[in-house]
């Protein structure tokens, strides 16, 4: 098992519970929060990408303090979207093979 596989095992339950529209809205807000952080921190933004402080899950990406947490949120949402696409592909393949 690769490191990437191990990281993907821990899907976030808060993201799984969102419907597709909610997930899309959360991703959009995360990107907006990322752009806002770039403006707020200026060149320090890139330094804060290497902050290793633990993060707590929040309801709104704007509540994150450090840019690395926003980037992690974007990565987690994107992983959940990719997981849903794969599940739907597999489901359609199974239905297609039964026909």
C-alpha positions, 0 to 999 in steps of 0.5 A, a space after each residue: 500500500 502506498 502512502 497516497 493510498 493510506 491517505 485516501 482511506 481517511 475520507 472526511 465524514 463531514 464532506 461525505 454528508 454533503 450533497 453535490 451542490 453543497 460540495 461544489 459550494 464548499 469548494 468554491 468558498 475554499 478557493 475564495 478563502 485561498 484568494 483572500 488569504 493571498 491578499 491578506 498575507 501577501 508574500 507571507 502567504 507562501 511561508 504560511 503554506 509550510 505551517 505544521 500546526 494542527 487544524 480543526 475541521 470547520 464549517 466554513 473555509 474562511 474560518 481557517 487561520 493559516 493558508 495551509 489549512 485552506 489548501 488542505 481543505 481544497 485537497 480534501 474536497 477535490 478527493 471527495 469529488 474524485 471519489 464520487 466520480 469513481 463510485 458513479 463510474 463503477 456503478 454505471 459499469 456494473 449496470 451496463 454489464 448486467 444489460 
